[in-house]
């Protein structure tokens, strides 16, 4: 939505808005916010609101939160009297320049560079999560809300009402949900989003998790985006959908039994760089518990038809041709993940990489590779990668790697690894 500051201020007055949440994303992909009163909004627009960065990074300095006016959204679950709205914010230094660790700006800047070269892109997400019952004290349990299976309906699907409320709330906020269903696991659900420009898609993904958890709590449930919350059943994935055009032509269109040169090179670039990027797409220990499960993509491969490979090309359902990345999970930071996926694909185009046969990697190496098997391996591969250093600012890398090192130290020191995963990722979400 394109508004002027004056229009926003008029909207706040006319709609009895009493709280404005200035939101941003930390390095781990978690939504953070400062709530201000309406009287502070003019200053937020003109100068920004002071932020102590020490709480979310190793940056011990004052920064500014500056609202992005186009991201205004009313929180529908809050009372209509004394409404609450939210903005996504840019993080800036006191002199008005962008903070070096600013995630949204890093992605925005890269998208602009691609646009100048004739490329436009859209991202969508298909996000899975579990709904669990809470005990009498309202604390989360590991008891799934139902025992339904794939695409089941009520009464087997007891998650139906909560899923409906989530989708309606998302739609009211302008987050563009497209479809929803019950997935394979007991209490497991999926909500898909329409494709939109990358920064908007990342904003939607970050806020979506908060909406799901809020609506679940209002229904006496606990929503978990943990990649593998239950042993012996399916994990939860984040499928990332990518659509790319070059001067208006969709590079993933499959014509005359052939993918375009750009489309082939883009996919090959992602396949080649996937081991180096995996720590960003699958950033916690529990991510690798999921990836070891038989239902998750483990091989670095692609396909036109088969649903199991890591990358799947879609060009047969009446929608624009696109690709799906199936290895990612919801614990990732979408700004970093989208940035790296685009950079890897464009690097493939620059180097004129080619794909070999269906389900293979690249014509240059005709053997299957697997994703890193542990967070430690993925982390070490990223630290050795020139590609990663060339595509993310040092401030972001330093913060991300430090957080990963802390996580690994705690995990490797834990006597009960399974208990560590539950306490660290399930109970602290």
Secondary structure as UniProt FT lines:
FT   HELIX           5..14
FT   TURN            15..16
FT   STRAND          17..25
FT   TURN            27..28
FT   STRAND          31..36
FT   HELIX           38..40
FT   HELIX           41..46
FT   STRAND          49..52
FT   HELIX           53..55
FT   STRAND          62..67
FT   HELIX           69..71
FT   STRAND          73..74
FT   TURN            76..77
FT   TURN            81..82
FT   STRAND          83..92
FT   TURN            94..95
FT   TURN            100..101
FT   HELIX           103..116
FT   TURN            117..118
FT   STRAND          119..134
FT   TURN            136..137
FT   STRAND          140..144
FT   TURN            150..151
FT   TURN            154..156
FT   TURN            158..159
FT   HELIX           160..172
FT   TURN            173..174
FT   STRAND          177..182
FT   TURN            186..187
FT   STRAND          188..193
FT   HELIX           198..218
FT   TURN            219..220
FT   STRAND          221..224
FT   TURN            227..228
FT   TURN            231..232
FT   STRAND          238..246
FT   TURN            247..248
FT   STRAND          249..250
FT   TURN            251..252
FT   STRAND          254..255
FT   TURN            256..257
FT   STRAND          258..259
FT   HELIX           261..281
FT   HELIX           285..291
FT   TURN            294..295
FT   STRAND          302..303
FT   STRAND          311..314
FT   STRAND          322..325
FT   TURN            330..331
FT   HELIX           334..350
FT   TURN            351..352
FT   TURN            358..359
FT   TURN            363..364
FT   HELIX           375..383
FT   HELIX           386..391
FT   HELIX           394..413
FT   HELIX           417..421
FT   HELIX           422..426
FT   TURN            427..428
//
